[in-house]
Amino acid sequence: MAEARAYVDWIEAAPPGLFANYRAYLGRLGHSTVFFSLPKIDWYTVNRVMGLGIFEQAEESMLHDMLKVCKERSVTRIFVPICPETKPDTSTIEKWLHILGFKRYNTWVKLSRGNKPFEKTIDCEFKILRIEKACARDFAETVVSGFSYPTEFSPWLELLVGRAGWHPYLAYSGDRPVASGALFINDSVGYLGLGSTLSSFRRRGAQEALIQRRIQDGIALGCKQFFTETTEDSPQNPNPSFHNMLRAGFQLEYARQNFVLQLR
């Protein structure tokens, strides 16, 4: 729910012109299952369903309603994550997805942390700053470059800088921004996202420092719990982000399977 609230707030931040230009959609399937889409951006994280079978009983008709919207708005691909405890059970929902042509894409893990302060501050070569509106473009370009996102993402990412509830950060090497991170706070819950690092600056502690800074600031602002997610760590596909989160006190809550449907 923390993750869904963050994405919904982000999409709601767009002015009408930007919303219309990207053929954006933000709505619900049933009463509380979230569905959002930015068709102009061919990237799964902003074209997906959240909470299917979690916030309410899932129905096969929800998926058909979703696909109708996708076809009307010319969505390239749609992404459906499935948490382990759903109603009905995950095997039933996965069967519905397979019938519609969805393929298993990858696995993400969800992690959580309480508000215990850090015993010591990470010694980092980079300067970590919470940024203001003047740095919105630097923030967007750092996220896009670090994640290899489509450049069409940039105007949407700029919206987060200066928006109530959002706390964006950059790590600087001298005057150059080299890594990013954001904290979204809602009802004493902190959600960490958009942790991106330029390729030539990876494995030098920027993300670990950004995680710690966001948690420290979140605690000071009254957060009682923090959530984040990342791709699954495995011997075949090691994920340094996962280990950064464990070192920051996060604990694994569950793994969720992600399914994708290529529409065009």
N, C-alpha and C positions, 0 to 999 in steps of 0.2 A: 504493500500500500504506500509506503514511503517513496518508493521508486516511481510508482504511478502518479502520485501527487506532484512529484518534481517535474515529470514530463508534461503533465497536463498544464501546470502553471507556466512552464516554458512556452508551450504552444499558444496558450492564452495571452502571452505577452505581446504577440505580434499585432501590429496595427492592421486595419482592414485591407489596405492596399497590398501589403506583403502576404497576408493570408490568402487573398484572392489570386495573386500572381503565382503562388506555389500550388494552387488548387488544393489547399490544405483542408483537412477534415479532422474534427474532434468530436467524438460522440460516445455513445454507450451501446453495448449489445445486451439486451435484457435491461435490468434495472441498474446494475453497478459494474459490469465488466467493461473496462475501458478499451476504446479502439481509436487510434489516431494515425494519421497518414499525411506525409508531405510528398506527394507524387513527383515533384520536380527534383527531389533528392533521392537518388537510387541508393539508399542505404537502409539496412534492416532495422536499426534501432529507432528510427522515426517513422517506420511503417509497420506497426505491430499492434497486437492485442495484448492486454495485461490483465491478469487476474481471472482467466478463464477457469471456471470450476472452483474458484477460491472464494470470491466475494458473494457468489450465489450459485445455485445449481446450473450447470452448463446444459445447453440444449443444442442439438445438431443444427437447428434452424439459425442459431446465432452465427455460425460459420457461413451459412448461405447469405445471410444479411450482410455480413462483412464483405464477401466476395462481390456482391452486387454493387456496393459502394466503390470497391477497388476498380471494377470494370468501368463504372461511370466516370471515374476520375483518372483513368489510365495509369494506375499504379503498376510499377514494373515488377515488384515482388513484395510479398507480405510475410511477416515473421510472427510466429505464434510460440511463445515459451509455455511449457507445461511444468508446473510445480508438482512435487511428488504426492501431495495429498489433495485430491480434487474430488468433486461431486459432479457426475459419477466418477468412477475410478479412472486412472490414467490410461489403462488399456482401452477403455471404451472411447475416450476422447482421441487417442492416437489412431484408433480404427477409423473414426470419422475423418481425421486429417488425411490418412492414407487414401481413402476413397476419393477425396477431392484432389489428390495429386501432390500433397505436401511430402517433402523429403526431410529426413533428420539432418540437421545442419551441424550443430555442435552442442556442447554442454557448458552452462554457466554455473557458478557457485555463488550462493548468497551468504554473506557474512554479517555478523553483528558484534557490537561492542557496547559496554556500559560507559559510565562517565567517570571512571577512575582516572585521576590525573597521571601524567607520566612522571616517573621518578627522576629522569634526567632528560635534557634536551639534546637532540641529535646535532652533532658537529658537522656542518655541511659547508661546502665551498661556495654554494650559491646563496644569493640574497633572496629571501622569501617575502613577498609583499602581497597584502590584500589590496586589490586595485580598484580604482574609481573609473567613471565613465570615459575619461580621457584615454584610457588604455584599452577600450573595448575592442578596437581593431587588432591590437597586439594579441589580446587574449584569443580572439577568434582565429587569427592566422596560426597561432601556436597550436591550438587544438587541431585544426585542420591538417597542418603539416605533420604533427606527431602521430596522428591516427590514420593519415592518408585518406581523410574524408574527401568527398567531392567538394569542390570550391563553393558550390551553391549553399553549403552549410553556413558560410561566414555571416551573412546578415542575421540569421537566427541566433547564432552564438553571441553576437554583439548585444542582443536584446537582454541577456542575463546580467550584464554589467550595469549596476545601478538599480536593478529591480529589487523591490522589497522581498525579503526572505532569502535572497541569493547573496552568497559571499564568494566572489571569484578571486583566484590567486594566480600569481606568476612567480616562477623562479628565474632569477636573472644571473647571467654570467657577464659581469660588467654592466653595460647598458642593454645587453641583448636578452630578450625573453627566450628561455630555452625549455621551459616546462610549465604546465598548467594544472589547475585543479579547481573544483568548485564545491561549495557546501550549500545545501538547501535546507532550511530549518522550517519545520511546520509542527506545531503542537508539541514542542520540546523533543522532537525527533530530528536528528541530523542525517541527511543523505549525502554521501560523498560520490561525486561523479566527475567526468571529463578530465581524468588524470592522464595527461599526454606529455610525452617528452620527445624533443627532436632527436633523430637517430644518432647523431654524433655526440650527444650528451647523455646517453643512457648508461645505466649501471654506475652512476657516480653519486647516487644518493639524493637526487632532486625529488623524486616521488616520495621517498620515505620521509623527507623533511616536510613536503607539502601535506602529507597525510597527518603527521604529528601537529603541524600548525593549525590545520582545519579542526582537528579534534580539540586542541587547546582552546581555540577561539569559541568553538561550539559549547564547550563546558562553561566558559565564562558567560555565554549568552543563555545559559539555562538548559542546554540539551541533557536529557537523561539517558538517551540511547542513540546509537549511530548504526547506520546500515550502508552497505555497499555491495557490489557484485563484480565479478571478473570471470574470465574464461577458466575452465578447469585446468589444474596443474597435473601433469602426468610425465613419466619418464620420456615418452615420445615427444611431448609438446610442453616443455617446462615453461612456467609462467612466473617471471620475477615479481609481478604485481601481487600475486597471491601471497608470496613470502613476505613482501613488504607489509601487507595487511596483518599477517600473523604476528610479525614483530611489533606492530602497533597495538596489539591486544585484541584484534578481531578473532572471532571464533567462527568456524564453519557451521552454518545452520542446515543447509541442504543443497543438493544439486538439482538443476532443472534442465530438462531436455528442450532444445529449440528446434522448431520445424519451420521450413521455408517453402513457399510456393512461388515459382517463377511464372509470371502472368504474361510477359511479352519480352 
